[in-house]
C-alpha cells in the first residue's frame, strides 16, 4: 500500500479490513489477501540485497 500521509486513519484500519475479507468473502472464494506496505516492502528488499 502506498498513499499520502493525510490518510493515516484509513491506512491504520486497512489491516483489519483485509483480515475481515480473508475470513469472509475471500475464504469463500479460496483466496488469501495480503497487505504489503511500501515501508516494510522496501525494508525487505534492502535486507535481501545485503544477504545476497
C-alpha positions in Angstrom: 0.0 0.0 0.0 1.3 3.4 -0.9 -0.6 6.5 0.0 -0.2 10.1 1.1 0.4 11.0 4.7 -3.0 12.7 5.1 -4.9 9.3 5.0 -3.2 7.7 8.1 -6.5 6.8 9.8 -7.5 4.9 6.6 -4.1 3.2 6.4 -4.4 2.1 10.0 -7.7 0.3 9.6 -6.8 -1.4 6.4 -5.2 -4.5 8.1 -8.5 -5.1 9.9 -10.4 -4.8 6.7 -8.1 -7.3 5.0 -8.5 -9.8 7.9 -12.3 -9.4 7.7 -12.3 -10.0 4.0 -10.0 -13.1 4.4 -12.4 -14.6 7.0 -15.4 -13.9 4.8 -15.6 -13.4 1.0 -12.0 -14.3 0.3 -12.3 -17.6 2.3 -15.5 -18.4 0.4 -13.6 -18.0 -2.9 -10.5 -19.8 -1.6 -8.4 -16.6 -1.8 -6.0 -15.0 0.6 -5.5 -11.2 0.6 -2.1 -10.0 1.9 -1.4 -6.3 2.7 2.0 -5.1 1.6 3.1 -1.7 2.8 5.8 0.1 0.8 7.7 0.9 4.1 8.1 -2.8 5.0 8.4 -4.0 1.4 11.3 -1.6 0.9 13.0 -2.9 4.1 12.6 -6.5 2.9 14.2 -5.7 -0.4 17.1 -3.9 1.3 17.7 -6.8 3.7 17.6 -9.3 0.8 20.1 -7.3 -1.2 22.6 -7.3 1.7 22.2 -11.1 2.1 23.0 -11.9 -1.5 
